[in-house]
Amino acid sequence: MNSKVEVPQWGNLRRTRPFSDRYGFDRGTPIDRYYALRFMEKYRPHITGDVLEIQSAAYTKYCRHDVRRSESIDVDPQHGTTYICDLAHSENVLATNSYDCFLLPNTLNHLKDVTGSLRHALRVIKPGGVILATAPTLTPLTPDFSEYQRFTTAGLRELAERAWPECEISIESCGNVLAATAALMGIVCEELTTPELDANDPRYPVLITLFCKKAA
């Protein structure tokens, strides 16, 4: 071994089971939720007017800014959403140009038809409206809901630009090797420092964020 190479000190990280099997919810705030909330807060002024959100209205309620109407959509009826349908086949359920903002937090991984869903997401927002979406990457898979893909920033940008031509699109990654290790181990953001969480290394994305503004 090269004597100049730093030797890892594993401590209690040398384990084959995470500290939490619930992403860290039983310990505090999961790492990916830290980035998701920061992203939503950044675009809080856009979460206004008529807002649609996937599954529940949790982020709408937390980050709302003069919200007039708050509705939700999901394919599973158990969540008590306003509309029950597959977003990729929502033409007879969701009216065109009817929302100012559409929130899709940690949703894209669960969509079978990502391109179709993105096109309908754009269809239902008004001209000048926005879509805010997040996609977890270096986090545990969801055991109780099927996941069909994980994304990279380049891959998601390719899909978004194809589905949303002539739109303003911004895609960014959040995380670093420490934050990714923490997310996989079930360590929570309260157990890291803000500088540790905010350090960004695109090679180790915990979460990818997507902003889209529809042409006016």
N, C-alpha and C positions, 0 to 999 in steps of 0.2 A: 504494500500500500504506500502511495506517495505521502511522505511525512508532512507535506505542505497542505494536504487536503484535510479540511476540518472533519473530525469524527463526530457523527450524530450522537447525542445523548438522549435516548428515547424516553427515559422516565416512564410515566404511566401512559404514554402514547403507544407503547409496544403492546398492542392488543388487537384482537380480531373482531371485537364487538365495539360499537360506538358507545359513548357515554350516555347517549339518549337514542332510543328507537323512535322518537317522535320529533325528529328534526331539532330538538332542543326546547320544544314548547313547555316541557315539564321543568326546564331549568331557567327559561327566560325568553328572549326574542331570537328566533333563528336568524342566522347570518343573512340569508337571502331576503328576509323580510326587512332587514335594516336597509338594504339597497333599494328594495321596491318602494318602501315608504319615502325614502329620500327622493326617489325619482318622481313619485306622485306629488310630493310637496313642491318640487321644483316647478312643476307645471300646474300648480293649484289654480292660478287664474283661468285656466282653460276648463276646469271641472265646474262648469257653470251652465245655467239655462236648463235644457232638457238633456239628462244624462242617462245612458244605458251602461250596465255593468254585467259582466259574466258571473253567474251563480248567485252572488249576493251583492248588496249595495254597501259593503263594508268600507271600501276606499272612498266611495262617494260621500258617505256620512262623515268620514274622518277628514277628508280634504276638500269638502264642498265649498264653493264660493258663489253665493247667490243662485243656488240650484232651484229651479222652478218645478221640475218634474224628475223624479228618480225611479227608474224601472230596471228590471233585471231579466236575464235570459239564461236558460240552461237546458241541456238535453235530459237531465234527471229531475223528475218531479218532486223528489224528496226535499229539495232545497227551498221550496215555497216561492219560486221565482214568478215574476209577472208573466213571462212567456216560456212555454216548454216546447223547444224545437231544436233541431240541429242548425247551427248558424250557417253551415254551408248550403242548407236548403230552406232558407228563411223567407223566400220571396213572397209567400202567401201569409206570413205572420207579421213581419216587421216592415213598416211603411218606408219607402224611399225618402231620403232627405228629411228625416224626422227628429234627429238628435244633434245637439251641439257637441257632444263628447261621448266617446265609447271607451270604456275601461275594460281591458283584458288582462288582469293580473295573473301571472303564472298559468296561462291558459294554452298557449300555442303547442306545448308538448302533448296535450291531450286531444288535439284535433286530428282526425283521420284525413280530412281534406283541408290542408292548410291553405292552399291557394284559393279554393272556393270560399273558405271562411273569410279570408282577407278581403276578397272582392265584395262579399256581402257586408262586411264591416264598413267598407268605404261607401257602399251604396246607401246605408241607412243614416249616415251622418250628413248634415247640411253642408252646402258649400261654405268653405271657411272653417268648418268644424274640425275636431282633432280626434285621433285615436291614440291612446296610451296603452302600451302592452309591455309585459315582461315575460322572460323565458329563463327558468333556472337551468344551469348547465352542470357545474361541479357540485352537485348536491345529491343526496340519496334519491332513488326512484320512489315514486308514490305507490305504496302497496295497495291502497283501496280504490284507486282510479287508474285506468289504463293509460300508459304513456306510449306514444308511437314514434317519437323522435326527440333528439336533443340537437340544439343548434350551435353554430358558430356565428360570429358577427358577419363574416363574409357570406355564409350560406343564407342567413336570414335577410341580409341586404339584397341578395339576388332575388329571393322570393318576393320581398316587399316591393322592389322596383318593378318587377314584372306585373304584380297585382295592382299596384298603385301608380300608374304612369302619370306624369305631370303633377305629382304631389310633392310637397316638401317633406323629406324623410331624414330622420336623424337616428342612428343606431350606435349604441355605446355598450361597452362591457364594464362590469364592476367586479373588483376582487383582486386577490393576489394569492401567492402560494400558502400563506398563513391562514388567510380567510377561507380559502378552499379546504384546507385541512380541517379547520374548525367546523366548517359546514358539514363535511363528511363524517366527522366524529361526533356530531351533536353538541359541540361546544357553541355557546351563544354569544351574541354581541356584547352583552354585559360583562363577559369574561375576557374581552379584548379592549384595547384602548382605541380611541377615535383615530389617531394616526395609523394604527395597525389596520383598521378597517378601511380607511380612506386611501391607503396606498394602492395604486392601480398598476397591475401587470396584465396586459391583454392575453398573455399565455395561460393565465389561470382564472378564467371568468367564472365567478359564482353565479352571476345573473347578467343577462343581456336585456337592455332596455330599448324600446322602440317608440319613437314619436312620429306621427304622420299628420300633416295638415292638408286638408282637401282644398283644391284650388277654388277660389271664390267665384 
